[in-house]
């Protein structure tokens, strides 16, 4: 019998249960649901528009599936993206954008236009009643197509492409801000297509017609204004807002900084130009400066006549009492003068395009210089106006290349067979040849006669010697 020892056999080790990691604060709580699914809720802060807590509920048939969905929501939150469907109505958000984001950052006239388009075309439309998350690109495409087809308030057909694009600017800008502010992930307006019809061709005058016009209106009180418009390419609103202090008569440098603006509600006011490209410095020519100085002398006389009643705004072009000229009045005056000059009717705006076209066709000014003179935002805008001119210039360029670098003989340089002389040409040639022969014979006989007489004289002199 084996002897018992005092040692005990070690007890088998118990397997430790793997401790489940508790989900941290803000990571969501996953619990089984009565439906057999797994459910989780997570707190994601407060809605910046409503102030209410954002606490979405997530379901999935597995715990892992719920965890994946939670992680996606947390990543979106960290990236500043919208984490829940935004139930704010489109109309409400655009109104917020207009008042909070747009109004402090655009000109009065621009904002009035935005506000009027919202009131007349967006506020009561079907898209305004949709939620921000519920509005799709397809919804907007249908909306714009409807406006193009039958969007006029008077029921007389559709709106112009330009008008619909103005409405689109309001909607797209509002949704851009919604994305920036984290209310939406993407802008539904970015994918729409609005038919881009080619800009209608502007009627202009050529150089000769411009000269006739200025000659015909030379005695008109506003002659200097139309000369300036024709030679500088200023917009009508810029021209009538020009002040004497903007012009340096010693250098011709002229600052273009403001213009008259008419709001959609009809109010006319002076405003700074809307873009950096519009604000520019031009150089007025010597002839133009001379015309302006003569105009200033007449204006000074009007100032003396008006006395205390004169309204001195410092405007270069104004009425006799110094008050501003309404742009509409200026347009009517131009049409009257055009009729008297018996020239084709073109708009005041077309005067600036007439001089620009003449400059381009001269070949001494490029498109970039024209863009800077006209104050266009980008060169593509300028190019759209002068498509026909540029095409003609391309043709001239190709012809110039042919003249500079010739790969084959041109018809003018190629060897051609000699032309056959006519009968009259032959007779004339024979007559000339006969005359030449006679002249030669006459000169020869004269020389022989002189030589003969000389010899006879020598013989007589010899005979007389002893």
C-alpha positions in Angstrom: 0.0 0.0 0.0 1.4 3.3 -1.1 2.3 5.8 1.5 0.3 9.0 1.4 2.2 12.1 1.1 1.3 15.5 2.5 1.1 17.3 -0.8 -2.2 18.0 -2.5 -2.7 17.8 -6.3 -3.2 21.3 -7.8 -6.8 22.2 -8.5 -7.6 22.6 -12.2 -7.4 26.3 -13.3 -10.7 27.9 -14.0 -10.9 29.6 -17.4 -11.4 33.4 -17.0 -14.3 34.8 -18.8 -13.3 37.4 -21.4 -14.3 40.7 -20.0 -16.5 42.6 -22.4 -15.4 46.1 -23.1 -18.0 48.6 -22.1 -18.8 51.1 -24.8 -17.6 54.6 -23.9 -19.6 57.7 -23.5 -21.0 58.9 -26.7 -20.4 55.6 -28.5 -24.0 54.4 -28.2 -25.7 51.6 -26.3 -26.5 48.3 -28.0 -29.4 46.2 -26.7 -31.6 43.3 -28.0 -35.0 44.5 -29.3 -38.3 42.7 -28.9 -38.4 42.2 -32.7 -35.3 40.0 -32.6 -33.1 42.8 -34.0 -30.4 44.7 -32.2 -31.0 48.3 -31.4 -28.7 51.2 -30.5 -29.2 54.9 -29.6 -26.5 57.5 -29.7 -26.4 61.2 -28.8 -25.0 63.5 -31.4 -25.5 66.9 -30.0 -28.2 69.4 -30.9 -29.6 70.5 -34.2 -28.2 74.0 -34.9 -31.5 75.1 -36.6 -34.1 73.8 -34.0 -31.9 73.4 -30.9 -33.4 69.9 -30.3 -31.2 66.9 -29.3 -30.1 64.6 -32.1 -30.5 61.0 -30.9 -31.0 58.6 -33.7 -32.1 55.0 -33.2 -30.3 52.3 -35.2 -31.5 48.7 -36.0 -29.7 45.7 -37.5 -30.1 41.9 -37.4 -26.6 41.6 -35.8 -24.7 43.4 -33.1 -21.8 43.8 -35.5 -24.1 45.4 -38.0 -25.3 47.9 -35.4 -21.7 48.7 -34.5 -20.8 49.4 -38.1 -23.7 51.8 -38.5 -22.7 53.6 -35.3 -19.2 54.0 -36.5 -20.4 55.6 -39.7 -22.5 58.1 -37.8 -19.6 59.0 -35.5 -17.3 59.5 -38.5 -19.8 61.8 -40.1 -20.1 63.7 -36.9 -16.3 64.1 -36.6 -16.1 65.3 -40.2 -18.8 67.9 -39.6 -21.3 66.3 -41.9 -25.1 66.0 -41.4 -25.9 62.9 -39.3 -29.7 62.9 -39.7 -32.2 63.7 -42.4 -32.8 67.4 -42.3 -36.5 68.0 -42.0 -36.3 71.8 -42.4 -38.4 72.9 -45.3 -36.5 74.2 -48.4 -38.5 77.5 -48.4 -37.7 78.1 -44.7 -33.9 77.5 -45.2 -33.7 79.8 -48.3 -35.4 82.5 -46.3 -32.8 82.0 -43.5 -30.0 82.1 -46.0 -31.3 85.3 -47.6 -31.6 87.2 -44.3 -28.5 85.8 -42.4 -25.9 84.9 -45.0 -26.7 86.8 -48.2 -28.0 90.2 -47.1 -24.8 91.3 -45.2 -22.5 90.2 -48.1 -24.0 91.5 -51.3 -25.1 94.8 -52.7 -28.6 96.2 -52.1 -29.6 95.7 -55.7 -28.3 92.2 -55.9 -30.1 91.2 -52.6 -33.4 92.8 -53.8 -33.2 90.7 -56.9 -32.6 87.5 -54.9 -35.5 88.4 -52.6 -37.9 89.2 -55.5 -37.0 85.9 -57.2 -37.6 84.0 -54.0 -41.0 85.7 -53.4 -42.3 85.4 -57.0 -40.9 82.0 -58.0 -39.6 79.9 -55.1 -41.6 80.6 -51.9 -44.9 79.1 -53.2 -43.5 76.4 -55.5 -43.5 72.6 -54.8 -39.8 72.6 -54.0 -40.3 75.0 -51.1 -42.6 72.5 -49.4 -40.0 69.7 -49.6 -37.6 69.0 -46.7 -33.9 69.8 -47.3 -33.0 66.2 -47.2 -35.9 65.2 -49.3 -35.2 67.5 -52.2 -33.4 65.8 -55.1 -31.6 66.9 -58.2 -34.4 65.4 -60.2 -37.0 67.6 -58.4 -34.9 70.7 -59.2 -34.5 69.7 -62.9 -38.3 69.3 -63.2 -38.8 72.7 -61.5 -36.4 74.5 -63.8 -37.9 72.8 -66.9 -41.3 74.0 -65.8 -40.1 77.5 -65.4 -38.5 77.5 -68.9 -41.8 76.1 -70.4 -44.4 78.1 -68.5 -42.9 80.1 -65.7 -44.1 83.7 -66.4 -46.4 85.2 -63.7 -48.7 86.5 -66.4 -49.1 83.1 -67.9 -47.7 84.1 -71.3 -45.1 81.3 -71.7 -41.8 80.5 -70.1 -39.0 82.5 -68.5 -35.8 83.1 -70.3 -32.7 81.0 -69.7 -31.1 84.0 -68.1 -34.0 84.4 -65.7 -34.0 80.8 -64.7 -30.3 80.9 -64.1 -30.9 83.8 -61.7 -33.4 81.7 -59.8 -30.9 78.8 -59.8 -28.2 81.1 -58.3 -30.4 81.7 -55.2 -31.2 78.1 -54.7 -27.7 76.8 -55.3 -26.1 79.4 -53.1 -28.5 78.6 -50.2 -27.7 74.9 -50.5 -24.0 75.5 -50.7 -24.2 77.3 -47.4 -26.3 74.3 -46.0 -23.4 72.0 -46.9 -20.8 74.3 -45.4 -22.9 74.6 -42.2 -23.2 70.8 -41.9 -26.9 70.6 -42.5 -26.5 68.5 -45.7 -23.9 66.3 -47.2 -24.2 67.5 -50.8 -25.9 70.2 -52.8 -28.8 68.8 -54.9 -28.6 71.9 -57.2 -25.1 71.1 -58.4 -26.2 68.4 -60.8 -29.0 70.2 -62.7 -28.7 71.3 -66.4 -30.2 74.5 -67.7 -30.2 74.9 -71.5 -27.4 77.3 -72.4 -28.7 79.1 -75.5 -26.2 81.1 -77.5 -26.2 84.8 -76.6 -28.1 86.7 -79.2 -25.9 88.7 -81.6 -25.7 92.3 -80.6 -26.2 94.9 -83.4 -23.3 97.3 -83.6 -21.9 100.0 -85.8 -18.8 99.9 -87.8 -16.1 102.6 -87.6 -17.6 104.7 -90.4 -21.1 104.7 -88.7 -19.6 105.6 -85.4 -17.8 108.6 -87.0 -21.1 109.7 -88.7 -23.0 109.4 -85.4 -20.5 111.6 -83.5 -20.4 114.1 -86.3 -24.2 114.4 -86.4 -24.7 115.0 -82.7 -21.8 117.4 -82.1 -24.1 120.3 -81.1 -26.0 118.3 -78.6 -25.6 119.1 -74.9 -24.7 115.5 -74.2 -22.2 115.2 -77.0 -19.3 114.7 -74.6 -21.2 111.8 -72.9 -21.7 109.9 -76.1 -18.1 110.5 -77.2 -16.9 109.2 -73.9 -19.2 106.1 -74.1 -18.1 105.4 -77.7 -14.3 105.8 -76.9 -14.0 104.2 -73.5 -16.4 101.2 -73.5 -18.0 102.3 -70.2 -21.3 100.8 -69.2 -24.2 103.4 -69.2 -24.5 103.1 -65.4 -20.7 103.7 -65.0 -20.7 106.6 -67.4 -23.5 108.5 -65.7 -21.8 107.9 -62.3 -18.4 109.3 -63.4 -17.1 112.2 -61.3 -14.6 114.9 -62.2 -12.5 113.7 -59.3 -12.1 110.3 -61.0 -10.2 111.8 -64.0 -6.6 112.9 -63.9 -6.3 115.3 -66.8 -2.5 115.3 -66.6 -2.2 111.6 -67.3 -5.6 110.6 -68.6 -5.9 107.9 -65.8 -9.6 107.5 -65.0 -11.0 105.5 -62.0 -14.2 103.5 -62.6 -15.5 102.7 -59.2 -19.3 103.1 -59.0 -22.4 102.9 -61.1 -26.2 103.6 -61.0 -28.2 100.6 -59.9 -32.0 100.1 -60.2 -33.4 97.6 -57.8 -36.1 95.2 -58.9 -38.5 97.4 -56.9 -37.6 100.4 -59.1 -35.4 102.4 -56.7 -32.4 104.0 -58.4 -29.2 104.6 -56.3 -25.4 104.9 -56.6 -23.5 101.8 -55.7 -19.9 100.5 -55.7 -19.3 98.2 -58.6 -20.1 94.5 -57.8 -16.7 92.9 -58.6 -13.0 93.7 -58.6 -12.9 93.3 -62.4 -15.6 96.0 -62.7 -13.6 98.4 -60.6 -10.8 99.4 -63.0 -8.6 102.2 -64.2 -8.7 103.3 -67.8 -6.5 105.8 -69.8 -8.6 108.4 -71.6 -7.1 109.5 -74.9 -5.8 113.1 -75.6 -8.7 113.8 -77.9 -11.3 112.6 -75.4 -9.7 114.7 -72.6 -10.0 117.8 -74.8 -13.7 117.1 -75.4 -14.3 116.7 -71.7 -12.5 119.9 -70.9 -14.8 121.8 -73.3 -17.8 120.1 -71.7 -16.6 121.2 -68.3 -16.4 124.8 -69.4 -20.1 124.6 -70.5 -21.0 122.9 -67.3 -19.3 125.7 -65.3 -21.5 128.3 -67.2 -24.6 126.3 -66.3 -23.5 126.3 -62.7 -23.2 130.1 -62.7 -26.6 130.4 -64.3 -28.3 128.1 -61.7 -26.6 129.8 -58.8 -27.8 128.5 -55.4 -30.2 126.1 -57.1 -27.4 124.1 -58.6 -27.0 120.6 -57.0 -23.2 120.0 -57.1 -22.7 116.2 -57.0 -19.4 116.5 -58.9 -20.9 114.4 -61.7 -19.3 114.7 -65.2 -22.6 114.2 -66.9 -25.6 115.7 -65.3 -28.7 117.8 -65.9 -28.5 121.6 -66.1 -29.2 121.9 -62.4 -26.5 119.4 -61.5 -28.9 116.5 -60.6 -28.2 113.1 -62.0 -29.4 111.9 -65.4 -31.8 109.0 -65.3 -30.2 106.1 -67.4 -33.6 105.6 -69.1 -33.6 109.3 -70.1 -30.1 108.9 -71.5 -31.2 105.9 -73.6 -34.2 107.8 -75.1 -31.9 110.7 -76.0 -29.6 108.3 -77.8 -32.4 106.8 -79.8 -33.6 110.3 -80.9 -30.1 111.3 -82.0 -29.7 108.0 -83.8 -32.9 108.6 -85.8 -31.7 112.2 -86.7 -28.4 110.8 -87.9 -30.4 108.2 -90.0 -28.3 105.3 -88.7 -29.5 101.8 -87.8 -30.9 101.7 -84.3 -28.6 100.2 -81.7 -28.7 100.3 -77.9 -26.4 102.5 -75.8 -24.8 99.3 -74.5 -23.9 98.4 -78.1 -21.7 101.5 -78.3 -19.1 99.9 -76.1 -19.2 96.7 -78.1 -18.9 98.7 -81.3 -15.5 100.2 -80.2 -14.4 96.9 -78.8 -15.1 95.2 -82.1 -13.2 97.9 -84.0 -10.2 97.5 -81.7 -10.2 93.7 -82.0 -10.4 93.9 -85.8 -7.5 96.3 -85.9 -5.3 93.4 -84.7 -3.5 95.8 -82.3 -5.5 94.9 -79.2 -6.0 91.4 -77.8 -8.9 89.8 -76.1 -7.4 90.2 -72.6 -7.0 94.0 -73.1 -10.7 94.1 -74.2 -11.7 92.2 -71.1 -9.9 94.7 -68.8 -11.3 97.7 -70.7 -14.9 96.4 -70.5 -14.6 95.2 -66.9 -15.8 91.6 -67.6 -15.4 89.1 -64.7 -13.5 86.6 -66.9 -12.2 86.3 -70.4 -14.7 83.7 -71.4 -17.5 86.3 -71.0 -15.6 88.6 -73.4 -15.1 85.7 -75.8 -18.8 84.9 -75.9 -19.6 88.5 -77.1 -17.0 88.5 -79.8 -17.3 85.0 -81.3 -17.9 86.2 -84.8 -15.0 88.7 -84.7 -12.6 86.1 -83.3 -13.6 83.7 -86.1 -12.8 86.4 -88.7 -9.5 87.0 -87.0 -8.6 83.3 -87.1 -9.2 83.4 -90.9 -6.9 86.4 -91.3 -4.3 84.6 -89.1 -4.3 81.5 -91.3 -3.9 83.7 -94.4 -1.0 85.5 -92.7 0.7 82.2 -92.0 0.4 81.2 -95.7 2.1 84.5 -96.7 4.9 84.1 -94.1 5.7 80.4 -94.7 5.1 79.1 -98.2 5.4 75.4 -98.9 4.4 75.6 -102.6 4.5 78.2 -105.4 1.5 80.4 -105.3 -0.3 81.0 -108.6 1.3 84.5 -108.7 4.8 83.0 -108.4 4.4 80.0 -110.6 5.9 80.2 -114.1 3.3 81.0 -116.7 3.5 80.6 -120.5 4.4 83.8 -122.4 1.4 85.7 -123.7 1.1 85.8 -127.5 1.3 89.5 -128.9 -1.6 90.9 -130.8 -1.3 92.3 -134.4 -1.4 95.8 -133.2 1.4 95.1 -130.7 3.5 93.6 -133.5 2.9 96.7 -135.8 3.8 99.0 -132.9 7.0 97.0 -132.3 7.9 97.1 -136.0 7.4 100.9 -136.1 9.6 101.4 -133.1 12.3 99.2 -134.5 12.2 101.0 -137.9 12.5 104.4 -136.1 15.4 103.1 -134.1 17.2 102.0 -137.4 16.6 105.4 -139.0 17.9 107.2 -135.9 21.0 105.0 -135.9 21.6 105.7 -139.6 21.1 109.4 -139.1 23.6 109.6 -136.2 26.1 107.5 -138.2 25.8 109.8 -141.3 26.3 112.8 -139.1 29.5 111.4 -137.7 30.8 110.5 -141.2 30.0 114.0 -142.4 31.8 115.6 -139.5 34.8 113.3 -140.0 34.9 114.1 -143.7 34.8 117.9 -143.2 37.5 117.6 -140.6 39.8 115.7 -143.0 39.2 118.3 -145.8 40.2 121.1 -143.4 43.4 119.4 -142.5 44.3 119.0 -146.2 43.8 122.7 -146.9 46.0 123.6 -144.0 48.8 121.4 -145.3 48.5 122.9 -148.8 48.9 126.5 -147.5 52.2 125.7 -145.6 55.4 126.8 -147.5 
